[in-house]
Amino acid sequence: MAKAEAQAERSRGVDESEDEDGSASEKLAEGKRALASGDFEDAVVAFDDARRIAREIGSKAAELSAYKGVARALIEAGQIRAAAGELVDATGLAVEQGDSSVYGMLGDCYTDLAELGEAGRYYDLCLAMD
C-alpha cells in the first residue's frame, strides 16, 4: 500500500497492519469491505475477529486498528455511545502506539452526543499528542 493510501486509511480509523500470518490483516480488510457496503453488523464481527487474532499474535497496531474499525462501524450504525466505549477501551493502546486519532474520534462521538465538555477534553488530549 502506498504511503499516501496508508495515511488515508489511518485517517479514516482503520489500518490494515501486517501480522505474522496475515489473518488479522485479512479480517481487517473484511471489516473494511463490510463497512464500505453498509453492513455494519458484519463489519463489527470481522473487526472483533481481527482484534482477537491481533491479541493472540501480539500485533498491537492491528489490535488498535480493529478497535477503531469496531468504533467506526458502530458510529455508522448510529450506536455512538457504544462506539465511545470501544474507543475509551483503546486509549491506553493508542497512547502506547502514539496514535492521537482515538482521542479525536472520542471528541467526535461526544460532540454527536451533545456532551461538549467531554468532547473538549478528548479534543485537548488529541492535540496534546500531536
Secondary structure, DSSP 4 states (H G I P E B T S, - for coil): --HHHHHHHHHTT------SSSHHHHHHHHHHHHHHTT-HHHHHHHHHHHHHHHHHHT-HHHHHHHHHHHHHHHHHTT-HHHHHHHHHHHHHHHHHHT-THHHHHHHHHHHHTT-HHHHHHHHHHHHHH-
